[in-house]
Amino acid sequence: MYTPEDDLAVARSAPVPTPAETPFDANPPLRTEYLDGYRDGYRSGLTGNNILFRKPLPGVPNPRSKGWYAGNDAGLKEYFLRKNRR
């Protein structure tokens, strides 16, 4: 039997595919911030959003929050692909 705790364990140790391009490729510090958010969002998506890894607070969009939401979308897609394979 597969449980939500299994999703959490997978999310914590899962490799996160880095997007080939980001909206901040011309600015390395902002790109790093975006990718940090992307990794957290991706791992959140892998749990089916049962657990949110460092979700940004609502407010003015910044590179980290943009990355988090992009990563979350990608992680959710992977979550549903894995779930359908079970």
Phi and psi restraints in degrees (value plus and minus 20) as a CYANA .aco file:
   2 TYR   PHI    -118.8   -78.8
   2 TYR   PSI     112.9   152.9
   3 THR   PHI    -141.6  -101.6
   3 THR   PSI     145.8   185.8
   4 PRO   PHI     -77.9   -37.9
   4 PRO   PSI     -50.0   -10.0
   5 GLU   PHI     -83.1   -43.1
   5 GLU   PSI     -52.8   -12.8
   6 ASP   PHI     -85.7   -45.7
   6 ASP   PSI     -59.6   -19.6
   7 ASP   PHI     -81.1   -41.1
   7 ASP   PSI     -61.5   -21.5
   8 LEU   PHI     -84.2   -44.2
   8 LEU   PSI     -65.0   -25.0
   9 ALA   PHI     -81.3   -41.3
   9 ALA   PSI     -62.3   -22.3
  10 VAL   PHI     -83.5   -43.5
  10 VAL   PSI     -64.3   -24.3
  11 ALA   PHI     -83.9   -43.9
  11 ALA   PSI     -60.4   -20.4
  12 ARG   PHI     -85.2   -45.2
  12 ARG   PSI     -54.7   -14.7
  13 SER   PHI    -124.3   -84.3
  13 SER   PSI     -22.4    17.6
  14 ALA   PHI     -88.8   -48.8
  14 ALA   PSI     118.1   158.1
  15 PRO   PHI     -89.4   -49.4
  15 PRO   PSI     120.1   160.1
  16 VAL   PHI    -124.4   -84.4
  16 VAL   PSI      97.3   137.3
  17 PRO   PHI     -88.6   -48.6
  17 PRO   PSI     106.3   146.3
  18 THR   PHI    -103.3   -63.3
  18 THR   PSI     113.4   153.4
  19 PRO   PHI     -82.9   -42.9
  19 PRO   PSI     123.8   163.8
  20 ALA   PHI     -83.2   -43.2
  20 ALA   PSI     -55.3   -15.3
  21 GLU   PHI    -153.7  -113.7
  21 GLU   PSI     131.1   171.1
  22 THR   PHI    -149.4  -109.4
  22 THR   PSI     145.3   185.3
  23 PRO   PHI     -89.2   -49.2
  23 PRO   PSI     -26.0    14.0
  24 PHE   PHI    -140.7  -100.7
  24 PHE   PSI       6.0    46.0
  25 ASP   PHI     -80.4   -40.4
  25 ASP   PSI     -47.8    -7.8
  26 ALA   PHI     -99.9   -59.9
  26 ALA   PSI     -28.6    11.4
  27 ASN   PHI    -149.8  -109.8
  27 ASN   PSI      75.1   115.1
  28 PRO   PHI     -73.2   -33.2
  28 PRO   PSI     -62.9   -22.9
  29 PRO   PHI     -83.6   -43.6
  29 PRO   PSI     -59.6   -19.6
  30 LEU   PHI     -90.9   -50.9
  30 LEU   PSI     -54.3   -14.3
  31 ARG   PHI     -82.6   -42.6
  31 ARG   PSI     -63.0   -23.0
  32 THR   PHI     -81.7   -41.7
  32 THR   PSI     -63.1   -23.1
  33 GLU   PHI     -82.3   -42.3
  33 GLU   PSI     -63.2   -23.2
  34 TYR   PHI     -80.3   -40.3
  34 TYR   PSI     -67.4   -27.4
  35 LEU   PHI     -87.5   -47.5
  35 LEU   PSI     -53.4   -13.4
  36 ASP   PHI     -81.3   -41.3
  36 ASP   PSI     -65.8   -25.8
  37 GLY   PHI     -85.0   -45.0
  37 GLY   PSI     -58.7   -18.7
  38 TYR   PHI     -79.5   -39.5
  38 TYR   PSI     -65.7   -25.7
  39 ARG   PHI     -80.5   -40.5
  39 ARG   PSI     -65.5   -25.5
  40 ASP   PHI     -84.1   -44.1
  40 ASP   PSI     -62.8   -22.8
  41 GLY   PHI     -85.1   -45.1
  41 GLY   PSI     -60.0   -20.0
  42 TYR   PHI     -81.8   -41.8
  42 TYR   PSI     -66.7   -26.7
  43 ARG   PHI     -84.2   -44.2
  43 ARG   PSI     -55.4   -15.4
  44 SER   PHI     -83.4   -43.4
  44 SER   PSI     -63.8   -23.8
  45 GLY   PHI     -81.5   -41.5
  45 GLY   PSI     -56.3   -16.3
  46 LEU   PHI     -84.1   -44.1
  46 LEU   PSI     -40.5    -0.5
  47 THR   PHI    -108.9   -68.9
  47 THR   PSI     -18.5    21.5
  48 GLY   PHI      54.6    94.6
  48 GLY   PSI      -2.0    38.0
  49 ASN   PHI      46.7    86.7
  49 ASN   PSI       5.1    45.1
  50 ASN   PHI     -93.2   -53.2
  50 ASN   PSI     -49.7    -9.7
  51 ILE   PHI    -152.5  -112.5
  51 ILE   PSI     111.3   151.3
  52 LEU   PHI    -127.0   -87.0
  52 LEU   PSI      99.5   139.5
  53 PHE   PHI    -104.6   -64.6
  53 PHE   PSI      90.2   130.2
  54 ARG   PHI      24.0    64.0
  54 ARG   PSI      30.0    70.0
  55 LYS   PHI     -85.1   -45.1
  55 LYS   PSI     112.5   152.5
  56 PRO   PHI     -84.8   -44.8
  56 PRO   PSI     128.6   168.6
  57 LEU   PHI     -89.8   -49.8
  57 LEU   PSI     128.4   168.4
  58 PRO   PHI     -82.9   -42.9
  58 PRO   PSI     130.6   170.6
  59 GLY   PHI     131.1   171.1
  59 GLY   PSI    -169.8  -129.8
  60 VAL   PHI     -86.5   -46.5
  60 VAL   PSI     106.3   146.3
  61 PRO   PHI     -81.3   -41.3
  61 PRO   PSI     119.8   159.8
  62 ASN   PHI    -157.0  -117.0
  62 ASN   PSI     153.9   193.9
  63 PRO   PHI     -75.8   -35.8
  63 PRO   PSI     -60.5   -20.5
  64 ARG   PHI     -84.8   -44.8
  64 ARG   PSI     -64.4   -24.4
  65 SER   PHI     -88.8   -48.8
  65 SER   PSI     -57.8   -17.8
  66 LYS   PHI     -82.4   -42.4
  66 LYS   PSI     -61.4   -21.4
  67 GLY   PHI     -84.9   -44.9
  67 GLY   PSI     -61.6   -21.6
  68 TRP   PHI     -79.6   -39.6
  68 TRP   PSI     -67.3   -27.3
  69 TYR   PHI     -88.0   -48.0
  69 TYR   PSI     -57.1   -17.1
  70 ALA   PHI     -86.1   -46.1
  70 ALA   PSI     -63.3   -23.3
  71 GLY   PHI     -85.2   -45.2
  71 GLY   PSI     -59.0   -19.0
  72 ASN   PHI     -81.4   -41.4
  72 ASN   PSI     -63.0   -23.0
  73 ASP   PHI     -80.0   -40.0
  73 ASP   PSI     -65.2   -25.2
  74 ALA   PHI     -85.7   -45.7
  74 ALA   PSI     -61.8   -21.8
  75 GLY   PHI     -85.3   -45.3
  75 GLY   PSI     -59.6   -19.6
  76 LEU   PHI     -83.4   -43.4
  76 LEU   PSI     -59.9   -19.9
  77 LYS   PHI     -80.3   -40.3
  77 LYS   PSI     -65.0   -25.0
  78 GLU   PHI     -84.9   -44.9
  78 GLU   PSI     -60.3   -20.3
  79 TYR   PHI     -76.9   -36.9
  79 TYR   PSI     -68.1   -28.1
  80 PHE   PHI     -90.6   -50.6
  80 PHE   PSI     -53.0   -13.0
  81 LEU   PHI     -82.1   -42.1
  81 LEU   PSI     -66.5   -26.5
  82 ARG   PHI     -84.1   -44.1
  82 ARG   PSI     -61.9   -21.9
  83 LYS   PHI     -83.5   -43.5
  83 LYS   PSI     -58.6   -18.6
  84 ASN   PHI     -91.3   -51.3
  84 ASN   PSI     -41.6    -1.6
  85 ARG   PHI     -99.8   -59.8
  85 ARG   PSI     -38.2     1.8
